Structures are given as structure tokens and as C-alpha cells.
Amino acid sequence: MQQTTTRRRRAGAVKEFVGCNDDKDGNEDDEDEKKMDAKDFVLRSIETTRVRSKPFASYVHLCRVFPRKLYREMTEYFPPKEALAPAKLTSHKLRYKIDRVGSLLDLPEAMKKTFKNFTKTVEVWSKAEEILLSERLRETVFRKLEVDEVEKKTRSKDFRIQMDVGGFTLGPHPDSPKKIVTLMLYFPKEEEEESNKKLFGTCLYTKEQYETFADNDEGKEVLPSCEKKFLFEPNTGYAFKVGEESYHGVDDIPPRCERRTLLINWYSTSKPVGTQSGIFPNIWDIIRGDA
């Protein structure tokens, strides 16, 4: 189980940063945005990216996920931390989240007034939720990652708007075997420091790097080296097929910082991991994290 600590651990060395290098003016893409439905645009972004197989198989790095206008609005109307609830897991106690956009409607009226524009937030994020939880998108992602749906049939999914605050960290972990695919998207603030671009991204680890960490992570001052690390860039993200060696994690978030992400998981369980009730919950489901 990964431990959340109040003492910051120094990030390990990164062998390779993975970024989008999108320096184009984007005039041609802007024309595409005008012609294409937002869902078709997102699907094309997934379909045209390449599948990678190191340090584990298989995953994709996603660039220019949403049309510019939609992404700008999602960033501008990202729900405030006050509207998000602390995660229930001990290892996630510095993560705040809300499941599904409809949950925002249940907030007290006083809380709704803390939003920049509550109505606009619900409108924009509902559109994103409709796209990302659509069957077409799931089929596109699963086909891209070559998921065997006979072996693992999708029975549930979730949509989590998240914010990790100073002190949050997750060491290398593969995710619950009840997950089929994980997809995370990044929402840095406009004024995000350049250093956070390299710090906040998700690390991918080899089995050997994971084992170095797992042997004894108690009290370690330095997290292990990671093989590849996604840059925390606007309108980017990643998706991977969960497996025994899909090791990933996130370095310590500095004090007074916020790491804003959107997480979508598809599960083979009847309910998303961590929401099952009963006297004997699946402990393996509960202790694994999301980075």
C-alpha cells in the first residue's frame, strides 16, 4: 500500500520525458475544429496516436485531446477545491474529487456560489462527460490498446474530477486487477510554473524500478528512477491497459500547489473499485491507487 507522507520525498531521476511538442499555430487544426463534432475530434485524437510498449504494454500518450474552445472552458470552469470531497482511502487523503458531473447539482447553494459560474461549469463538464463515457470512445480506446473483451468484460466505469494538493504522492503501483483501462487527462493552470510541468506528470516504471521501491519504501528520501514521465501539459493525457506490470506513480506535490486531473476508469466489477459495500470488500481493489 502506498503511503502518503507529510515530509516531501525527492523525485527520482527520469530517463525520458514524454511531451507533445505542439508549437504550431494550429490554423489548419482550427479549421478542423470548426468542421468536426467535439466527440469526433476526441476520437480522432485517440485513433491517430501511436501505441507504446515500453516500459510496459500497452499505453498511449494523448495530445490535443479536446478542441481548443472546449478545453479552455473546462480549464476555466474547473470545479474549485471547496466543492470536491476528500478521497476515502488513507493513501489518497490529500486528493479531492467528485464522481460524475451530476454530483455537483447536490451541492449546497452556498457552495455553488464559490464557483466562477456554476451553471457554465455543469454545462461544459457535462459535455465532456458525455463524450468520454460514450460507448464509441470506450470502443476506440479498447481497440487501440488491444483489450481482450472476452477475457475482461466492462461492467462499470467512473468519471472523477480530481485535485491533488501539497504533500500528495503515490509510489509505483500497477492498479487494481479489477480495472481494465485507466485514462487520465491533465488540466494545469495557466500560470503553472515551468518546474511543475516536469514534476506533476505521471511516471511509468519498469518491473525492476518498482521492485527497488517495493522492497522498502518506508522512510525513503528519494523515489525510484522512472523510465518515462509524461509532461504535465495542457490538453494532454494518457491511457493504458492495466496489467500485472503497469507500474506508474506520481512524485510528491509541493506545498501550496494543486494538480488538477480528470480520471476515467473502466472496470470488470459491477461497481467502480472502492465503492463496493459489504463486510468483506475486495482488499486488492481498495489498496491500489490512481496516478
Buried (B, 14 or more C-beta within 10 A) or exposed (E): EBEBBEEBBEBBEBBEEBBBEEEEEEEEBEEEBEEBEBBBBBBBBBEEBEBBEEBBBBBBBBBBBBBBEBBBBBBEBBBBEEBBEEBEBEBBBBBBBBBBBEBBEEBEEEBBEEBEEBEEBBEBBBBBBEBBBBEEBBBBBBEBBEBEEEEBEBBBBBBBBBBBBBBBBBBBBBBBBBBBBBBBBBBBBEEBEEEBBBBBBBBBBBBEBBEBBBEEBEEBEEBBBBBBBBBBBBBBBBBBBBBEEBBBBBBBBBEEBBBBBBBBBBBBBEBBBBBBEEEEEBEEBBBBBBB
